[in-house]
């Protein structure tokens, strides 16, 4: 009898958490959409509050973390804090190296902050272009040509 009661309590607890997780995810989506609107309206403080709420509600959801890191990086970049924005974009890419928005954001930062060569190399990576495959193969300078260069 006690065992059945404990099984029932465990089942209710488990089902309750599953249901609550569904509600949290729905509520998190609403907060996220509202935060995006606030961010677009340059109300960065209010957007940050909502992003923090989402992370508090669903702290183990790597998708939320990735999206929010990218968005917070964009906020910092708009505020002129490029070095910290770059850190957040890199953290988003640590979660998912194929997530395109932080790659694009880093490309824009590199275009403004780094050398043209670094920027070009980065954009080639974003576009999945392997520089070694694009270079002419088997091209060798003769000794007299090397001396001229």
Secondary structure as GFF3:
##gff-version 3
##sequence-region A 1 149
A	DSSP	alpha_helix	2	40	.	.	.	ID=ss1
A	DSSP	alpha_helix	44	57	.	.	.	ID=ss2
A	DSSP	alpha_helix	62	78	.	.	.	ID=ss3
A	DSSP	alpha_helix	82	95	.	.	.	ID=ss4
A	DSSP	alpha_helix	100	113	.	.	.	ID=ss5
A	DSSP	alpha_helix	116	126	.	.	.	ID=ss6
A	DSSP	alpha_helix	131	134	.	.	.	ID=ss7
A	DSSP	alpha_helix	143	148	.	.	.	ID=ss8
###
